[in-house]
Amino acid sequence: MSDWKARTKLVHGGTRRSQYNEVSEAIFLTQGFVYDTAEQAEARFLKTGEDEFIYARYGNPTVAMFEERIALLEGAEDAFATASGMAAVNGALMSLVKAGDHVVAAQALFGSCLYILEDILRRFGVEVTLVDGTDLEQWRAAVREDTAVVFFESMSNPTLEVIDVAAVSEIAHAVGAKVVIDNVFSTPVFSDAIAQGADIVIYSATKHIDGQGRALGGVILGSREIIRGVVEPYMKHTGGSMSPFNAWIMLKGLETIDLRVNAQAESALRIAQAFEGHEKLARMIYPGLESHAQNALIQRQLGGKGGTVVSFDIKGGQEATFRFLNALEVAVISNNLGDAKSIATHPATTTHQRLPDEQKAELGITPGLVRFSVGLEDVEDLIADLAQALDVA
Ligand SMILES: *Cc1c(COP(=O)(O)O)cnc(C)c1O
């Protein structure tokens, strides 16, 4: 299976058929499994066999199919599926660090990731240093002998800064630190983060993997040693496992993810090109644009693909921006991304509301900033919708 091309892996990878030989993957909605004998139960808890299940918090056939399929796509040896993206971020970080350790992270992070680093880890005696992730000198200056983990979003939310996975991995590995990447915005379709040096790659499956706004999920990918030896014990004992039903949704999502994400990225580029320099915009941010500060890095790291999100800054602050959002007729106002439906988000008053104003300013989260997740609608309709809403702004 590992020789297959991505689209074949996404349709057939990880399939396990029951005695009925079903075409579509079965949903094993069961919490547990029956043993033929007491000896078999004992043996299974000793983990001697392959492909044997004990309890759905530890593993389940539908969940295992999803784990195998996403691991094949990412080029990772193994994966552990989680209840949400945040369960994945928390699980990866908590299983790798202990009191007294040092963590270096990029400051441009999803709000909940920042909470885990700044509130939870610090409460347990982990020292956290935040750096400007795009500045390699800051990474070099921040890592130390006791740095256990470096953590960053390879493409940041919502300002779409891209961090050099290969270069930061080299800096981290030089001091023996593990590299943990929240890779949502790069998407599993465009990412090659494991090959570029990441030890652990995390996705919120809620985003592009489902891609249709139905269910929460997440996944932690890495070497078998890390996933089964370090991550699984933490996850299975703390309860953040993915439900079999959600795993089935994510499995079916993977079948179409390559088609969806490529179509969304094409539309995102068209939209970014159409509105770059628009008189109502102070700024258009899309990593696939040549004007993006890190376009050369994107060529190297993501094969030139800029992802499925564009962000732009509307002149006239929050008032003008709310007029724009309220005028949208095709795109909806919400806070998911990677969905079939285009979604407009105002980070300053929603996803990043919690941050103090000066931190917002530092991260570029201005009152006029809109994060626009490009969906699967016809791009001409999206361009017309954005144009008429900008007129209202
Ligand atoms: C959505 C998101 C998460 C959290 O995922 P959930 O599935 O909502 O828990 C983490 N990181 C990034 C970058 C995200 O976009």
Ligand as a Chemical Component Dictionary entry (heavy atoms), coordinates in Angstrom:
data_LIG
# 
_chem_comp.id                   LIG 
_chem_comp.type                 NON-POLYMER 
_chem_comp.pdbx_formal_charge   0 
_chem_comp.three_letter_code    LIG 
# 
loop_
_chem_comp_atom.comp_id 
_chem_comp_atom.atom_id 
_chem_comp_atom.alt_atom_id 
_chem_comp_atom.type_symbol 
_chem_comp_atom.charge 
_chem_comp_atom.model_Cartn_x 
_chem_comp_atom.model_Cartn_y 
_chem_comp_atom.model_Cartn_z 
_chem_comp_atom.pdbx_ordinal 
LIG C1 C1 C 0 -9.303  23.888 14.620 1  
LIG C2 C2 C 0 -7.879  23.879 14.994 2  
LIG C3 C3 C 0 -7.467  23.193 16.138 3  
LIG C4 C4 C 0 -8.433  22.510 17.068 4  
LIG O1 O1 O 0 -9.143  21.486 16.475 5  
LIG P1 P1 P 0 -10.576 20.969 17.069 6  
LIG O2 O2 O 0 -10.889 19.812 16.221 7  
LIG O3 O3 O 0 -11.522 22.111 16.931 8  
LIG O4 O4 O 0 -10.342 20.623 18.501 9  
LIG C5 C5 C 0 -6.113  23.222 16.431 10 
LIG N1 N1 N 0 -5.226  23.852 15.648 11 
LIG C6 C6 C 0 -5.597  24.506 14.539 12 
LIG C7 C7 C 0 -4.580  25.190 13.709 13 
LIG C8 C8 C 0 -6.940  24.546 14.161 14 
LIG O5 O5 O 0 -7.313  25.199 13.059 15 
# 
loop_
_chem_comp_bond.comp_id 
_chem_comp_bond.atom_id_1 
_chem_comp_bond.atom_id_2 
_chem_comp_bond.value_order 
_chem_comp_bond.pdbx_ordinal 
LIG C1 C2 SING 1  
LIG C2 C3 SING 2  
LIG C2 C8 DOUB 3  
LIG C3 C4 SING 4  
LIG C3 C5 DOUB 5  
LIG C4 O1 SING 6  
LIG O1 P1 SING 7  
LIG P1 O2 DOUB 8  
LIG P1 O3 SING 9  
LIG P1 O4 SING 10 
LIG C5 N1 SING 11 
LIG N1 C6 DOUB 12 
LIG C6 C7 SING 13 
LIG C6 C8 SING 14 
LIG C8 O5 SING 15 
# 
